[in-house]
Amino acid sequence: MTPNTAPNRAYLKWLIAGIILTAAVLLPVLAKDFLVFQLTLLLIYAIAIIGLNVLVGLNGQLSLGHGAFYAVGAYVVAILIDHYALPYGWALLAAAAITFAVGFAFGLPSLRLDGIYLALATFTLAIALPQILKLSILSSWTGGVQGISLMKPAAPFGLPLSDDQWLYYLALAVTCLVYWLASNLVRSRTGRAFLAIKDNVIAAKSMGVNVALYKTLAFSISAAFTGTAGALSAIVVQYVSPDSFTFFLSVALLVGLVVGGVGSLPGAFLGAAFILFVPNFSEGISKGLSGAVYGALLIALIVLRPNSTSGFKGVLDKVRKQLSRNRT
């Protein structure tokens, strides 16, 4: 390896990131509103998957209920905007803070749980929350089974953007912020503590890591990211209801995590694209067998990926390495 290899790789990484970001900024100007809406949803799902990745990929805790945190964020924003006329920017911040607190509160009693038992606890949360939101005692807040409808915010400061374009840029800005926070978290002392717990809890304790604190903190940060995604979805879709946040949402986020690669932040966008576009693609092939087509694509990914955590990103890396070998 030559001395200039590392700087060249860093330069190439920044160049690729710049090209992707430039394309992301220009795309709404060139695309139709429906495609812009779909890309906005892709960014929102990517934020949620990044949040799940903090818990599963970075800290090694398994969750089957992150759709519940997604729902909490969505309902917080809907209630604050609909009942209190709070500006959506402040509502987004409030949703992140409240879901952080909810994640911390749920993480504390879950400290004694691990592996499949923690997964079952979060599964229970995902199953119970939609039913709780339908309770008549909460209907004055949540709207019951009817849910809450919102108005789509217009672009501020007289910007010459359609509503869909403005919401796309808002989602893009939040996505960049969440990605930056998550990438810095990975390299921080807290991130190293998360990884130490994931690798070996006993060894982490022997090194002085407060396992209880960091496990709960991982849950809180993960919930805050996912809740922020839910809050954005409420603003973009303009509607929330209990039936929008079933257990299948939690499963979809977990599928997106596995497809993109557990522990891979860039893979979150691949996973988001998979859970957003593949179901529609499957229905386009056969409406009656859409589930079978979706399952077949998942099985194909499992067969092709080189190990249990790399996901689709691992498939691309495998193809890239093979092409490099053929050139040499």
Legacy VTK file of the C-alpha trace (Angstrom):
# vtk DataFile Version 3.0
C-alpha trace
ASCII
DATASET POLYDATA
POINTS 328 float
0.000 0.000 0.000
1.452 3.360 -1.023
1.489 6.311 1.428
-0.976 8.215 -0.721
-3.593 5.460 -0.718
-5.408 6.619 2.436
-5.666 10.301 1.371
-6.839 9.217 -2.080
-9.555 7.053 -0.558
-10.664 9.879 1.732
-10.763 12.274 -1.223
-12.762 9.769 -3.287
-15.199 9.275 -0.409
-15.784 13.016 -0.068
-16.103 13.370 -3.848
-18.765 10.645 -4.025
-20.605 12.180 -1.064
-20.549 15.586 -2.763
-21.900 14.171 -6.026
-24.701 12.327 -4.226
-25.651 15.390 -2.185
-25.626 17.621 -5.266
-27.870 15.154 -7.109
-30.184 14.996 -4.089
-30.488 18.787 -4.034
-31.149 19.103 -7.788
-33.482 16.128 -8.125
-36.743 17.805 -6.944
-36.324 20.499 -9.596
-36.240 17.871 -12.334
-38.698 15.271 -10.978
-42.476 15.281 -10.780
-44.241 15.877 -7.468
-45.204 12.227 -6.940
-41.603 11.076 -7.309
-40.506 13.884 -4.987
-43.075 12.636 -2.453
-41.728 9.074 -2.734
-38.141 10.250 -2.307
-39.211 12.199 0.773
-40.640 8.994 2.240
-37.379 7.225 1.366
-35.429 9.790 3.405
-37.859 9.394 6.301
-37.500 5.607 6.311
-33.718 6.013 6.133
-33.796 8.144 9.296
-35.873 5.484 11.073
-33.489 2.720 9.965
-30.484 4.738 11.144
-32.222 4.984 14.513
-32.770 1.231 14.628
-29.162 0.728 13.564
-27.938 2.626 16.631
-29.675 0.074 18.835
-29.099 -3.132 16.856
-25.955 -2.514 14.821
-24.056 -0.403 17.329
-25.255 -1.713 20.688
-26.359 -5.251 19.817
-29.891 -4.987 21.261
-32.702 -6.476 19.162
-35.954 -4.572 18.734
-39.177 -5.678 17.068
-41.122 -2.613 18.141
-39.525 0.474 16.668
-42.731 1.210 14.810
-44.103 2.252 18.223
-41.473 4.999 18.592
-42.217 6.030 15.007
-45.894 6.331 16.009
-45.099 8.331 19.164
-43.158 10.889 17.122
-45.957 11.136 14.561
-48.657 11.631 17.188
-46.631 14.172 19.172
-46.272 16.352 16.089
-49.911 15.877 15.069
-51.216 16.787 18.537
-48.933 19.798 18.949
-49.798 21.192 15.516
-53.510 20.359 15.548
-54.371 21.196 19.177
-51.817 23.869 20.026
-50.990 25.371 16.603
-47.287 24.926 17.329
-45.035 25.606 14.300
-43.897 22.341 12.759
-40.210 23.131 13.330
-40.718 23.324 17.088
-43.028 20.314 16.931
-40.242 18.271 15.330
-37.845 19.198 18.132
-40.485 18.334 20.731
-41.107 14.955 19.083
-37.384 14.124 19.197
-37.172 15.111 22.871
-40.309 13.219 23.901
-39.370 10.035 22.048
-35.911 10.256 23.642
-37.643 10.308 27.049
-39.985 7.464 26.059
-37.029 5.387 24.878
-35.219 6.034 28.156
-38.325 5.087 30.158
-38.767 1.870 28.183
-35.058 1.078 28.255
-34.806 1.146 32.056
-37.139 -1.796 32.818
-35.730 -3.664 29.820
-32.188 -3.747 31.249
-32.750 -7.213 32.678
-33.843 -8.470 29.269
-31.571 -9.513 26.455
-31.750 -11.171 23.066
-35.079 -12.756 22.242
-36.642 -11.603 25.525
-35.968 -7.958 24.729
-37.311 -8.554 21.224
-40.537 -9.960 22.718
-40.865 -6.945 25.041
-40.550 -4.517 22.127
-42.905 -6.740 20.094
-45.498 -6.284 22.845
-45.028 -2.512 22.668
-45.601 -2.506 18.903
-48.764 -4.622 19.247
-50.216 -2.686 22.189
-49.646 0.925 21.119
-52.127 1.026 18.178
-54.816 -0.361 20.482
-53.974 2.185 23.188
-54.279 5.016 20.678
-57.854 3.888 19.946
-59.008 4.138 23.578
-61.960 6.469 24.035
-60.308 8.106 27.057
-57.537 9.361 24.726
-59.705 10.126 21.699
-59.863 13.851 22.468
-56.086 13.902 21.949
-55.475 11.176 19.388
-58.704 11.366 17.388
-59.417 7.701 18.151
-59.827 5.446 15.142
-60.394 8.507 12.925
-56.911 9.847 13.576
-55.748 13.423 12.997
-55.501 15.299 9.705
-52.943 18.034 9.147
-52.385 20.781 6.616
-49.309 20.537 4.417
-46.950 23.423 5.244
-45.971 25.777 2.460
-42.426 26.877 1.715
-41.315 29.718 4.028
-39.813 33.126 3.146
-41.599 33.134 -0.217
-39.306 30.464 -1.664
-40.381 29.442 -5.193
-40.977 25.819 -4.201
-44.046 23.623 -4.259
-45.227 22.085 -0.987
-43.778 18.688 -1.930
-40.433 20.208 -2.902
-40.177 22.129 0.369
-40.997 19.033 2.446
-38.373 17.090 0.495
-35.713 19.673 1.323
-36.847 19.697 4.952
-36.544 15.894 5.099
-33.165 16.070 3.341
-31.853 18.588 5.893
-33.044 16.459 8.820
-31.576 13.338 7.191
-28.179 14.999 6.791
-28.290 16.133 10.426
-29.245 12.667 11.712
-26.602 11.004 9.535
-23.948 13.426 10.801
-24.969 12.839 14.420
-24.979 9.054 13.971
-21.601 8.986 12.206
-20.056 11.121 14.951
-21.676 8.910 17.564
-19.975 5.858 16.051
-16.557 7.506 16.393
-17.185 8.951 19.852
-16.403 7.531 23.277
-20.088 6.695 23.675
-20.066 4.805 20.386
-17.025 2.818 21.442
-18.819 1.949 24.689
-21.844 0.788 22.676
-19.615 -1.450 20.547
-17.824 -2.829 23.608
-21.166 -3.855 25.114
-22.206 -5.417 21.824
-18.997 -7.442 21.573
-18.803 -8.652 25.182
-20.779 -7.328 28.141
-18.458 -8.860 30.749
-15.365 -7.413 29.095
-17.072 -4.009 28.845
-17.864 -4.078 32.566
-14.272 -4.993 33.383
-13.115 -1.917 31.433
-15.338 0.320 33.561
-18.215 0.779 31.112
-21.524 1.518 32.837
-23.525 -1.095 30.932
-26.924 -0.092 32.334
-26.433 3.568 31.459
-25.145 2.983 27.939
-27.794 0.391 27.087
-30.513 2.804 28.154
-28.810 5.655 26.313
-28.672 3.566 23.135
-32.400 2.932 23.429
-33.061 6.635 23.960
-30.990 7.859 21.005
-32.435 5.166 18.768
-35.989 6.100 19.785
-35.296 9.816 19.239
-34.065 9.244 15.671
-36.976 6.950 14.850
-39.464 9.321 16.487
-38.083 12.176 14.384
-38.756 10.075 11.287
-42.318 9.459 12.465
-42.800 13.168 13.099
-41.648 13.996 9.579
-43.969 11.341 8.138
-46.964 12.928 9.898
-46.152 16.301 8.324
-45.516 14.841 4.869
-48.472 12.424 4.747
-50.738 14.959 6.546
-52.500 12.228 8.503
-51.977 9.899 11.439
-54.167 7.043 12.660
-53.571 3.944 14.802
-53.875 1.642 11.783
-50.939 3.408 10.131
-48.549 2.074 12.782
-49.194 -1.651 12.988
-46.598 -4.281 13.830
-45.819 -4.623 10.126
-44.172 -1.192 10.233
-41.697 -2.498 12.829
-41.062 -5.550 10.654
-40.506 -3.341 7.601
-37.929 -1.243 9.461
-36.129 -4.385 10.600
-36.149 -5.736 7.031
-34.725 -2.432 5.810
-31.987 -2.675 8.436
-31.009 -6.197 7.402
-31.198 -5.423 3.683
-29.054 -2.312 4.024
-26.614 -4.000 6.384
-26.569 -4.115 10.165
-24.134 -1.461 11.361
-23.936 0.304 7.989
-25.147 3.909 7.951
-25.056 4.299 4.129
-26.905 0.994 3.901
-29.915 2.648 5.576
-30.750 4.347 2.263
-30.584 1.041 0.392
-32.819 -0.552 3.015
-35.272 2.355 2.819
-35.433 2.038 -0.966
-36.098 -1.694 -0.608
-39.038 -1.386 1.801
-40.517 1.534 -0.154
-40.204 0.386 -3.768
-39.973 -3.418 -3.716
-43.569 -3.981 -2.463
-44.874 -1.846 -5.342
-42.574 -3.671 -7.749
-43.871 -7.003 -6.441
-47.485 -5.943 -6.957
-46.621 -4.818 -10.472
-45.402 -8.333 -11.285
-48.375 -10.098 -9.709
-50.974 -8.610 -7.368
-52.036 -12.053 -6.178
-48.474 -13.204 -5.531
-46.894 -9.933 -4.439
-45.948 -11.442 -1.072
-44.262 -14.376 -2.788
-42.265 -12.078 -5.079
-41.233 -9.951 -2.100
-40.146 -13.077 -0.211
-38.239 -14.387 -3.215
-36.265 -11.155 -3.454
-35.416 -11.373 0.242
-34.276 -14.978 -0.142
-32.136 -13.998 -3.127
-30.478 -11.317 -1.019
-29.814 -13.824 1.770
-28.181 -16.207 -0.711
-26.058 -13.517 -2.359
-24.818 -11.584 0.654
-21.384 -12.673 1.861
-22.174 -12.690 5.608
-25.049 -12.301 8.036
-24.812 -8.546 8.592
-23.600 -6.891 5.405
-26.932 -6.848 3.552
-27.212 -5.393 0.056
-24.173 -3.213 0.667
-22.180 -6.436 1.122
-23.459 -7.689 -2.223
-22.258 -4.492 -3.910
-18.883 -4.767 -2.152
-18.587 -8.371 -3.300
-19.312 -7.387 -6.917
-16.827 -4.488 -6.706
-14.066 -6.769 -5.365
-14.755 -9.315 -8.089
-14.515 -6.632 -10.784
-11.227 -5.429 -9.293
-9.823 -8.952 -9.428
-10.872 -9.354 -13.050
-9.081 -6.135 -13.992
-5.868 -7.353 -12.414
LINES 1 329
328 0 1 2 3 4 5 6 7 8 9 10 11 12 13 14 15 16 17 18 19 20 21 22 23 24 25 26 27 28 29 30 31 32 33 34 35 36 37 38 39 40 41 42 43 44 45 46 47 48 49 50 51 52 53 54 55 56 57 58 59 60 61 62 63 64 65 66 67 68 69 70 71 72 73 74 75 76 77 78 79 80 81 82 83 84 85 86 87 88 89 90 91 92 93 94 95 96 97 98 99 100 101 102 103 104 105 106 107 108 109 110 111 112 113 114 115 116 117 118 119 120 121 122 123 124 125 126 127 128 129 130 131 132 133 134 135 136 137 138 139 140 141 142 143 144 145 146 147 148 149 150 151 152 153 154 155 156 157 158 159 160 161 162 163 164 165 166 167 168 169 170 171 172 173 174 175 176 177 178 179 180 181 182 183 184 185 186 187 188 189 190 191 192 193 194 195 196 197 198 199 200 201 202 203 204 205 206 207 208 209 210 211 212 213 214 215 216 217 218 219 220 221 222 223 224 225 226 227 228 229 230 231 232 233 234 235 236 237 238 239 240 241 242 243 244 245 246 247 248 249 250 251 252 253 254 255 256 257 258 259 260 261 262 263 264 265 266 267 268 269 270 271 272 273 274 275 276 277 278 279 280 281 282 283 284 285 286 287 288 289 290 291 292 293 294 295 296 297 298 299 300 301 302 303 304 305 306 307 308 309 310 311 312 313 314 315 316 317 318 319 320 321 322 323 324 325 326 327
